[in-house]
Amino acid sequence: MAKSFSELTKNWSPERLAHVEAMTREMLAEMPLNELRQARGLSQKKLAEALHIQQPAVAKLEKRTDMYISTLRSHIEAMGGELEVVARFPDGAVKINTFGDLAATR
């Protein structure tokens, strides 16, 4: 018989639980586009419909390692999100707003 997750973890130390929770947050904070789409509960077909493209184009886009920011922005917005470009430096982070005008020109 299968055990519930809470039953499996009931004897874990608070430190171990905190470590697992931190790792989970880190994993959820970074993921490839296909996993993000799946986490949002969208199929490639539904996302393709929202983008007004064919499903194979979504599959191809999700495999790309290099794309235009406008393409990535459209993909993220079709999932209900908003894309922000942030430069991180040792002394702080800066949101790059140069790309904000892309949405206004469409």
MOUR-V692851 format. One record per backbone hydrogen bond with DSSP energy under -1.0 kcal/mol. CO is the residue of the C=O (numbers start at 1). NH is the residue of the N-H. Records with the same first field share a line. If there is no record, write none. Layout:
CO->NH / NH
//
This chain:
4->8
5->9
9->12
13->17
14->18
15->19
16->20
17->21
18->22
19->23
20->24
21->25
22->26
23->27
24->28
25->29
32->36
33->37
34->38
35->39
36->40
37->42
38->41
43->47
44->48
45->49
46->50
47->51
48->53
54->58
55->59
56->60
57->61
58->62
68->72
69->73
70->74
71->75
72->76
73->77
74->78
76->81
77->80
85->96
87->94
89->92
92->89
94->87
97->100
99->102
101->105
//
